[in-house]
Amino acid sequence: MAISGTATAEIEAPIERVFEVAADVEDSPRWQPEIKRAECVERDGEGRQVLVETDTDAKVRTLGATLRFSYDEPRGLSWVQEDGDLKSVEGSWSFEDLGDGRTRATYSMTVDLGRMLGMVIRGPLVDLLRAQIVESMPGKLKEFVEASR
């Protein structure tokens, strides 16, 4: 069973700042409280976090994942799960410079829960999980970036 969606927010900050916050995956628990641990295990030649181990509170249980990141600075970043408790995870941030120090941030995520979790997470729980892992993300990024100016 897959859960997917896209959500967008306009952020009162330059695109470079928005990218900087989103690309600092190890620091993401500061603005994504459901992420309990994010530990970089590999960096690229530019020092960017390309392989990160995470533990996420998914309400039903804590889910571990090893995510591989790629970057298109400052326009966005994307990731795929290389190993973890879910069948698959793919996500991305894309950023659009709106001028006047404003940025449109669009978050997309597709998560395949796999057979076992898919049997547990059904009905209203699917909507709750979608709200947590997709719909709330741009607002969380907006709040954190704007508060840290």
URBELQUI-V201769 format. One record per pair of residues at least 6 apart in sequence whose ideal C-beta (glycine too) atoms are under 6 Angstrom apart, sorted by the first residue. I is the first residue (numbers start at 1). J is the second residue. Records with the same first field share a line. If there is no record, write none. Layout:
I = J / J
This chain:
1 = 113 / 118
2 = 112
3 = 111 / 129 / 130
4 = 110
5 = 130 / 134
6 = 108
7 = 107 / 134 / 135 / 138
8 = 106 / 138
9 = 105 / 138 / 139 / 142
10 = 104
11 = 18 / 103 / 105 / 142 / 145
12 = 102 / 146
13 = 145
14 = 101
15 = 74 / 95 / 97 / 103
16 = 74
18 = 95 / 103 / 105 / 145
19 = 74 / 95
21 = 145
22 = 93
23 = 77
25 = 38 / 49 / 52
26 = 38 / 40
28 = 35 / 38
29 = 35 / 38
31 = 140 / 144
32 = 140
34 = 56 / 57
35 = 54 / 56
36 = 55 / 57
37 = 55
38 = 52 / 54
39 = 53
40 = 49 / 52
41 = 51 / 53
42 = 50 / 51
44 = 50
48 = 71
50 = 69
51 = 68
52 = 67
53 = 66
54 = 65
55 = 62 / 64
56 = 63
63 = 85
64 = 84 / 85
65 = 81 / 84
66 = 82 / 83 / 84
67 = 79 / 81
68 = 80 / 82
69 = 77 / 79
70 = 78
71 = 77
75 = 95
76 = 93 / 94 / 95
77 = 93
78 = 92
79 = 91
80 = 90
81 = 88 / 89
86 = 111
87 = 112 / 114
88 = 112
89 = 111
90 = 110
91 = 109
92 = 108
93 = 107
94 = 106
95 = 103 / 105
96 = 104
98 = 104
105 = 138 / 141
107 = 137 / 138
109 = 133 / 134
113 = 121
